[in-house]
Amino acid sequence: MRILLPTGTIAEKIVRRAAAGFDADVVVTGKIASFLTPDQLCAIAKDGFYDVVITSGMCTASFASAEEELGIPVYRGPRHAADIGMMLRLLGEVEFSRTVPADEFLAGIREEEARNRLIQMEEGASCAFTLRGCRIGGDSRMKVLAEIMDAHRQPDIRGTAERYLAAGADIIDIGFGFDAVPDDVRRVFAVLRDLPVPLAVDTQDPALIEASLPYVDLILSLQEENIPYIGAAAAAAGAAAVIVPGDASLGENLRAAEAAGITRIIADPLLQPAGSGLVSSLGGFEDRGYPRFFGAGNVTELIDTDSVGVNALLAAMAHECHAAILFTSEHSDKTQGSVREMRRAAEMMALMGDRPYAKDLGLSLFCIKEKRRRHEPSIPREITRDVSPVPDELVFDPRGNLRIGIEDGWIIAEHKGIAFRGKKWDEIFHALLADDRVSLLDHAAYLGKELYKAELALRFGRSFEQDGDF
């Protein structure tokens, strides 16, 4: 396969190194490869007898006309020249995209393959038992149980539950505080009873547990103080139960649950927070013949650090402990997004198979950092000028000022009583320009900065303040 690689002088050396060993011509078309036009491409390719052309992944032009004239495919290469070798090795095996950069395209393929593997693995997995068709234990994937605390005080309990489901929760756990009464339990579950996933009640109060029995699939948590009062009723209702230690040991409470007739049992040795026995508590996750419950949320909530890495590491620990259920919550602002993070981490653990490390799985939990740095060549220049600080004098745009904020997952830009709403900064900016709302270049630059900052705030679940630091 004869390949044409048009590039720029900036990336030429990198592309030539990557193309070594392939039947490829590297042709310099200017300083920057992304500025290539269809006419330029036709001019350099028409006499070359090529089978395929790979343009820069940063190109914004459409090469459909060039492809038609040349009669050969024109694929979009990776955005970074350093990744071109990855694409060349797969030519002939993968049908690349004409519009999507190759690195992004391949990442999408790997993710789709990973998700298909997860579906196939779960469909063929063994389990200890099921809850509304959800496999628990065995070699099935760890299931994410998302807790909603103080559910009886939630203004939109249904909306919260559906948000957790969309984020990947396998089980919705409904928690009730000490001030809850049985009517609160019945009211909440009446709103949630038709959700398509198992429902759990999270309380140790026998009266509240009893009120939940017509609705729930799982009870959190039973121990020596409530098993004598509610154990038989739970067994008669067919509910599964998480058993925890109290004054009595976990083993003693497991035997008491068995004696009460509960057959679907999950053992919870109680994971301790970091600094209060986290490592030593892992010793309690021995095989007792029942699926294991891993209370990761108790750790994530009680440490002041970003939740992404903590949740990934806790999921890996749970995997090594052969846990069946991962407990998480988003009770505090700092743990927002934990349901999604824990679901992704659980999927990564499932994809490991016989691999020794949780890497190169097709799925990842990278959020801010990247897996590897790309070392692109420096930008050629004749003169470098150090710029001065922005002047203190502020010149207002004759078109007027804009107020920017985020509301309910949207970016809002308000100008003279009209609110422009969107998900992407550039879409809003384009709408403002099209509606003649901006007239000064420095104002346009400012708006681009603030709108993109608002988009980042949405992406990372952070608060936003116009003119404030991100």
C-alpha positions as CSV (number, residue, x, y, z in Angstrom):
1,M,0.0,0.0,0.0
2,R,1.5,3.2,-1.2
3,I,0.8,6.1,1.2
4,L,1.0,9.9,0.8
5,L,1.7,11.9,4.0
6,P,1.4,15.6,3.4
7,T,2.9,17.5,6.3
8,G,4.4,20.9,7.3
9,T,7.9,21.9,8.1
10,I,7.2,22.0,11.8
11,A,6.2,18.3,12.0
12,E,8.3,16.9,9.1
13,K,11.0,15.2,11.1
14,I,8.5,13.5,13.4
15,V,6.4,12.3,10.4
16,R,9.5,11.0,8.5
17,R,10.6,9.0,11.6
18,A,7.1,7.5,11.9
19,A,6.9,6.6,8.2
20,A,10.3,4.8,8.2
21,G,9.7,1.2,7.0
22,F,6.4,2.0,5.3
23,D,5.9,2.6,1.6
24,A,5.1,6.2,2.2
25,D,6.0,9.6,0.7
26,V,6.3,12.5,3.1
27,V,5.6,15.7,1.2
28,V,6.0,19.2,2.8
29,T,3.2,21.5,1.8
30,G,3.9,24.5,3.9
31,K,4.9,25.4,7.5
32,I,1.8,24.0,9.1
33,A,0.2,20.7,7.9
34,S,-3.3,21.7,9.1
35,F,-3.5,24.5,6.4
36,L,-3.5,22.0,3.6
37,T,-6.3,22.7,0.9
38,P,-8.0,20.2,-1.4
39,D,-6.4,21.9,-4.4
40,Q,-2.9,21.6,-2.9
41,L,-3.5,17.9,-2.2
42,C,-4.7,17.2,-5.7
43,A,-1.6,18.9,-7.1
44,I,0.9,16.8,-5.2
45,A,-1.0,13.5,-5.4
46,K,-2.2,13.3,-9.0
47,D,1.1,11.9,-10.4
48,G,2.1,9.8,-7.5
49,F,0.1,6.5,-8.0
50,Y,-0.9,6.4,-4.3
51,D,-3.4,4.1,-2.7
52,V,-4.3,6.3,0.3
53,V,-3.7,9.8,1.6
54,I,-3.4,10.7,5.3
55,T,-3.9,14.4,6.1
56,S,-3.2,16.1,9.5
57,G,-5.8,15.4,12.1
58,M,-5.9,19.2,12.7
59,C,-7.1,19.9,9.2
60,T,-10.6,21.5,9.1
61,A,-11.1,21.4,5.3
62,S,-13.2,18.8,3.6
63,F,-11.3,16.6,1.2
64,A,-14.3,15.0,-0.4
65,S,-13.7,16.7,-3.7
66,A,-10.0,15.8,-3.7
67,E,-11.0,12.2,-2.9
68,E,-13.4,12.1,-5.9
69,E,-10.8,13.6,-8.2
70,L,-8.0,11.3,-7.1
71,G,-10.1,8.2,-6.8
72,I,-8.4,7.2,-3.6
73,P,-9.4,7.5,0.1
74,V,-8.3,10.6,2.0
75,Y,-8.3,9.8,5.7
76,R,-7.9,12.1,8.6
77,G,-4.7,11.4,10.5
78,P,-4.0,11.9,14.2
79,R,-4.1,15.3,15.8
80,H,-0.5,14.9,17.0
81,A,2.2,14.0,14.5
82,A,3.8,11.7,17.1
83,D,0.9,9.3,16.8
84,I,1.1,8.8,13.0
85,G,3.0,5.5,13.5
86,M,0.0,4.1,15.4
87,M,-2.2,4.7,12.4
88,L,0.2,3.4,9.8
89,R,0.5,0.1,11.6
90,L,-3.3,-0.3,11.3
91,L,-3.8,0.7,7.7
92,G,-5.5,-2.1,5.9
93,E,-7.0,-3.5,9.1
94,V,-9.1,-0.5,10.1
95,E,-11.3,1.7,7.9
96,F,-10.4,5.1,9.2
97,S,-12.6,8.2,9.1
98,R,-12.6,11.1,6.6
99,T,-13.7,13.6,9.3
100,V,-12.7,12.3,12.7
101,P,-9.0,12.5,13.7
102,A,-7.4,9.0,13.8
103,D,-6.5,9.1,17.5
104,E,-10.0,10.1,18.5
105,F,-11.4,7.5,16.0
106,L,-9.3,4.7,17.4
107,A,-10.1,5.6,20.9
108,G,-13.8,5.3,20.0
109,I,-13.3,1.9,18.4
110,R,-11.4,0.6,21.5
111,E,-14.1,1.9,23.8
112,E,-16.9,0.3,21.7
113,E,-15.0,-3.0,21.7
114,A,-14.5,-2.8,25.4
115,R,-18.2,-2.1,26.0
116,N,-19.2,-5.0,23.8
117,R,-16.9,-7.3,25.8
118,L,-18.5,-6.1,29.0
119,I,-22.0,-6.9,27.7
120,Q,-20.9,-10.4,26.5
121,M,-19.0,-11.1,29.8
122,E,-22.0,-10.1,31.9
123,E,-24.4,-12.2,29.8
124,G,-22.3,-15.2,30.4
125,A,-21.4,-14.6,34.0
126,S,-22.2,-16.8,36.9
127,C,-23.7,-15.3,40.1
128,A,-24.8,-16.1,43.6
129,F,-28.3,-14.7,43.0
130,T,-30.1,-12.0,41.1
131,L,-32.0,-8.9,42.1
132,R,-34.6,-7.9,39.5
133,G,-32.3,-9.6,36.9
134,C,-29.2,-7.9,38.2
135,R,-26.5,-10.5,38.8
136,I,-24.8,-10.3,42.2
137,G,-21.5,-12.1,43.0
138,G,-20.0,-15.0,41.1
139,D,-17.8,-13.8,38.3
140,S,-20.3,-11.0,37.3
141,R,-19.1,-7.4,37.2
142,M,-19.0,-5.5,40.5
143,K,-22.3,-3.7,40.8
144,V,-22.5,0.0,41.8
145,L,-24.9,0.8,44.6
146,A,-25.6,4.5,44.7
147,E,-26.9,5.9,48.0
148,I,-29.4,8.7,48.3
149,M,-29.2,10.0,51.9
150,D,-32.2,11.4,53.8
151,A,-34.5,10.5,51.0
152,H,-37.6,11.6,52.8
153,R,-36.2,15.2,52.7
154,Q,-35.3,15.2,49.0
155,P,-37.4,17.7,47.0
156,D,-37.0,15.6,43.8
157,I,-36.2,12.1,44.9
158,R,-37.2,10.7,41.5
159,G,-34.9,13.1,39.6
160,T,-32.0,12.3,41.8
161,A,-32.5,8.5,41.3
162,E,-32.8,8.9,37.5
163,R,-29.6,11.0,37.5
164,Y,-27.7,8.2,39.3
165,L,-29.1,5.7,36.9
166,A,-27.9,7.8,33.9
167,A,-24.5,7.9,35.6
168,G,-24.3,4.1,35.8
169,A,-25.8,3.0,39.1
170,D,-26.9,-0.6,39.1
171,I,-28.8,-0.4,42.4
172,I,-30.5,2.7,44.0
173,D,-30.1,2.7,47.8
174,I,-32.7,4.8,49.6
175,G,-31.4,6.1,53.0
176,F,-33.6,7.3,55.9
177,G,-32.4,9.4,58.8
178,F,-33.5,9.0,62.4
179,D,-36.4,11.5,62.0
180,A,-38.1,9.4,59.3
181,V,-41.3,7.5,60.0
182,P,-42.9,4.6,58.2
183,D,-45.2,6.8,56.2
184,D,-42.1,8.6,54.8
185,V,-40.8,5.3,53.6
186,R,-44.0,4.3,51.9
187,R,-44.3,7.7,50.2
188,V,-40.7,7.7,48.8
189,F,-40.9,4.1,47.5
190,A,-44.3,4.8,45.9
191,V,-42.4,7.4,43.7
192,L,-39.5,5.0,42.9
193,R,-41.1,1.6,42.7
194,D,-41.2,1.4,38.9
195,L,-37.5,2.2,38.4
196,P,-36.0,-0.6,36.2
197,V,-33.2,-1.5,38.8
198,P,-33.1,-3.1,42.2
199,L,-34.0,-0.8,45.1
200,A,-32.4,-1.0,48.5
201,V,-33.5,0.5,51.9
202,D,-30.8,1.9,54.0
203,T,-31.7,1.9,57.7
204,Q,-31.4,-0.2,60.8
205,D,-34.8,0.7,62.2
206,P,-37.0,-2.4,62.1
207,A,-40.2,-0.2,61.7
208,L,-38.8,1.5,58.6
209,I,-37.5,-1.7,57.2
210,E,-40.9,-3.3,57.6
211,A,-42.6,-0.4,55.8
212,S,-40.2,-0.9,52.9
213,L,-40.7,-4.6,52.4
214,P,-43.4,-4.5,49.8
215,Y,-41.0,-2.4,47.6
216,V,-37.4,-3.3,48.2
217,D,-35.1,-5.9,46.8
218,L,-32.2,-5.4,49.3
219,I,-32.0,-4.3,52.9
220,L,-29.0,-2.3,54.4
221,S,-28.2,-3.3,57.0
222,L,-29.0,-6.1,59.4
223,Q,-27.2,-7.1,62.6
224,E,-27.9,-8.5,66.1
225,E,-30.1,-5.6,67.2
226,N,-32.7,-5.8,64.4
227,I,-32.5,-9.4,63.1
228,P,-34.7,-10.7,65.9
229,Y,-37.4,-8.1,65.1
230,I,-37.4,-8.0,61.3
231,G,-35.4,-11.0,60.1
232,A,-38.4,-13.4,59.6
233,A,-40.4,-10.7,57.8
234,A,-37.6,-9.9,55.5
235,A,-37.2,-13.6,54.7
236,A,-40.9,-14.0,54.0
237,A,-40.8,-11.0,51.7
238,G,-37.9,-12.6,49.7
239,A,-35.6,-9.6,50.3
240,A,-31.9,-9.9,50.1
241,A,-29.9,-8.4,53.0
242,V,-26.5,-6.9,53.8
243,I,-25.3,-8.2,57.1
244,V,-22.8,-6.2,59.2
245,P,-21.0,-6.7,62.5
246,G,-22.2,-4.8,65.5
247,D,-21.5,-5.8,69.1
248,A,-21.7,-9.3,67.7
249,S,-19.2,-10.4,65.1
250,L,-20.0,-10.6,61.4
251,G,-19.9,-14.4,61.5
252,E,-22.4,-14.4,64.4
253,N,-24.8,-12.1,62.6
254,L,-24.5,-14.1,59.3
255,R,-25.6,-17.2,61.3
256,A,-28.5,-15.3,62.9
257,A,-29.7,-14.1,59.4
258,E,-29.5,-17.7,58.2
259,A,-31.5,-18.9,61.2
260,A,-34.2,-16.2,60.4
261,G,-34.6,-17.8,57.0
262,I,-32.9,-15.1,54.8
263,T,-31.4,-16.9,51.9
264,R,-29.9,-14.1,49.7
265,I,-27.2,-12.7,52.0
266,I,-24.4,-10.2,51.3
267,A,-21.6,-9.9,53.9
268,D,-20.2,-6.5,54.8
269,P,-17.1,-6.5,57.0
270,L,-17.3,-2.7,57.2
271,L,-14.5,-0.8,55.4
272,Q,-13.0,1.9,57.6
273,P,-12.0,5.4,56.5
274,A,-8.4,6.3,55.7
275,G,-6.6,7.0,58.9
276,S,-9.1,5.0,60.9
277,G,-8.1,1.5,60.0
278,L,-8.6,1.4,56.2
279,V,-5.8,-1.1,55.6
280,S,-6.5,-3.3,58.6
281,S,-10.2,-3.5,57.7
282,L,-9.3,-5.1,54.4
283,G,-8.4,-8.2,56.4
284,G,-12.1,-8.7,57.1
285,F,-12.9,-9.4,53.5
286,E,-12.3,-13.1,53.7
287,D,-14.4,-15.7,51.9
288,R,-17.4,-16.5,54.1
289,G,-19.4,-18.1,51.3
290,Y,-21.5,-15.0,50.5
291,P,-21.0,-12.1,48.1
292,R,-19.1,-9.2,49.6
293,F,-20.1,-5.6,50.1
294,F,-17.5,-2.9,49.8
295,G,-18.4,0.4,51.4
296,A,-16.1,2.7,49.3
297,G,-18.3,5.7,49.8
298,N,-17.3,5.7,53.5
299,V,-13.7,6.4,52.4
300,T,-14.3,8.8,49.6
301,E,-16.6,11.1,51.7
302,L,-14.1,11.3,54.5
303,I,-10.9,12.5,52.7
304,D,-10.3,15.9,51.2
305,T,-9.0,15.0,47.8
306,D,-10.4,14.7,44.4
307,S,-12.7,11.6,44.1
308,V,-11.6,10.3,40.7
309,G,-8.3,8.7,41.8
310,V,-9.7,7.6,45.2
311,N,-12.6,5.8,43.6
312,A,-10.4,4.1,41.0
313,L,-8.1,2.8,43.7
314,L,-10.9,1.7,45.9
315,A,-12.5,-0.2,43.0
316,A,-9.2,-1.9,42.5
317,M,-9.0,-2.8,46.1
318,A,-12.6,-4.1,46.0
319,H,-11.7,-6.2,42.9
320,E,-8.8,-7.8,44.8
321,C,-11.2,-8.5,47.7
322,H,-13.6,-10.2,45.3
323,A,-16.4,-7.7,46.2
324,A,-19.8,-8.0,44.5
325,I,-21.2,-4.6,45.4
326,L,-19.5,-1.2,45.4
327,F,-21.2,1.3,47.7
328,T,-20.8,5.0,46.8
329,S,-22.6,8.3,47.4
330,E,-22.6,11.9,46.2
331,H,-23.6,13.4,49.5
332,S,-21.1,16.2,49.5
333,D,-20.1,18.7,46.7
334,K,-16.6,17.2,46.6
335,T,-18.0,13.7,45.7
336,Q,-20.2,14.8,42.9
337,G,-19.6,12.4,40.0
338,S,-18.7,9.5,42.1
339,V,-21.4,7.2,40.7
340,R,-20.1,7.7,37.2
341,E,-16.5,7.3,38.4
342,M,-17.2,4.1,40.3
343,R,-19.1,2.6,37.4
344,R,-16.2,3.3,35.0
345,A,-13.7,1.9,37.6
346,A,-15.9,-1.3,38.1
347,E,-15.9,-1.8,34.3
348,M,-12.2,-1.4,34.1
349,M,-11.7,-4.1,36.8
350,A,-14.1,-6.4,34.9
351,L,-12.1,-5.9,31.7
352,M,-8.8,-6.9,33.3
353,G,-9.4,-10.6,32.9
354,D,-6.1,-12.3,33.4
355,R,-4.1,-9.0,32.9
356,P,-1.8,-8.1,35.8
357,Y,-2.6,-4.4,35.5
358,A,-5.6,-2.2,34.9
359,K,-4.2,-0.4,31.9
360,D,-4.7,-0.3,28.1
361,L,-8.2,-1.7,28.6
362,G,-10.1,0.5,26.2
363,L,-11.7,2.4,29.1
364,S,-9.9,4.8,31.5
365,L,-10.6,7.3,34.2
366,F,-8.4,10.1,33.0
367,C,-9.9,13.4,33.8
368,I,-7.3,16.2,34.0
369,K,-4.0,14.3,33.3
370,E,-3.1,12.5,30.1
371,K,-1.6,9.0,29.7
372,R,1.4,10.3,27.9
373,R,2.8,13.7,26.9
374,R,3.2,14.4,23.2
375,H,6.5,16.2,22.5
376,E,5.7,18.3,19.4
377,P,8.5,20.4,17.8
378,S,8.9,24.0,18.9
379,I,7.2,26.7,16.8
380,P,9.7,28.3,14.4
381,R,10.0,32.1,14.7
382,E,12.5,34.9,14.1
383,I,11.6,37.2,16.9
384,T,10.1,36.5,20.4
385,R,8.3,39.3,22.2
386,D,7.4,39.2,25.8
387,V,4.0,40.8,26.2
388,S,3.0,43.4,28.8
389,P,0.2,43.1,31.4
390,V,-3.3,44.1,30.3
391,P,-3.9,47.8,30.7
392,D,-6.0,48.8,33.7
393,E,-8.2,50.9,31.5
394,L,-11.4,49.1,30.5
395,V,-13.1,50.0,27.3
396,F,-16.7,48.9,27.3
397,D,-18.2,47.4,24.2
398,P,-20.8,49.8,22.7
399,R,-23.1,46.7,22.2
400,G,-23.2,46.3,26.0
401,N,-22.0,43.9,28.6
402,L,-23.0,40.2,29.0
403,R,-23.7,38.2,32.1
404,I,-22.4,34.6,32.0
405,G,-23.4,31.8,34.3
406,I,-24.3,28.1,34.4
407,E,-27.8,26.8,35.3
408,D,-29.0,23.1,35.3
409,G,-26.3,21.9,33.0
410,W,-26.5,24.8,30.6
411,I,-24.2,27.8,29.9
412,I,-26.2,31.0,30.0
413,A,-25.1,34.3,28.4
414,E,-27.5,37.1,29.0
415,H,-27.5,40.3,27.0
416,K,-30.1,43.1,27.3
417,G,-32.7,40.7,28.7
418,I,-32.1,37.9,26.2
419,A,-30.5,34.7,27.4
420,F,-28.5,32.6,25.0
421,R,-28.4,29.0,26.2
422,G,-26.1,26.2,25.1
423,K,-23.8,23.3,26.1
424,K,-20.7,24.4,24.2
425,W,-18.8,27.7,24.5
426,D,-18.2,28.1,20.8
427,E,-21.9,27.6,19.9
428,I,-22.9,30.4,22.3
429,F,-20.1,32.7,21.0
430,H,-21.1,32.1,17.4
431,A,-24.7,32.9,18.3
432,L,-23.6,36.2,19.9
433,L,-21.6,37.1,16.9
434,A,-24.4,36.2,14.5
435,D,-26.8,38.3,16.5
436,D,-24.4,41.3,16.4
437,R,-24.0,41.3,20.2
438,V,-20.2,41.9,20.1
439,S,-18.2,44.7,18.4
440,L,-14.8,44.9,20.0
441,L,-12.0,42.3,19.6
442,D,-10.8,42.5,23.2
443,H,-14.4,42.0,24.3
444,A,-14.7,39.0,22.0
445,A,-11.5,37.5,23.5
446,Y,-12.8,38.0,27.0
447,L,-16.1,36.3,26.2
448,G,-14.3,33.3,24.6
449,K,-12.3,32.9,27.8
450,E,-15.3,33.2,30.2
451,L,-17.6,31.0,28.1
452,Y,-14.9,28.3,27.8
453,K,-14.4,28.5,31.6
454,A,-18.1,28.0,32.0
455,E,-18.0,24.9,29.8
456,L,-15.1,23.5,31.9
457,A,-17.1,24.1,35.0
458,L,-19.9,22.0,33.6
459,R,-17.6,19.3,32.5
460,F,-15.9,18.9,35.8
461,G,-18.9,19.6,38.0
462,R,-17.5,22.8,39.5
463,S,-19.1,26.1,40.4
464,F,-18.6,29.1,38.1
465,E,-17.9,32.7,38.8
466,Q,-17.6,35.2,36.0
467,D,-14.3,37.1,36.2
468,G,-13.1,34.6,38.9
469,D,-10.4,32.0,38.7
470,F,-11.4,28.5,37.5
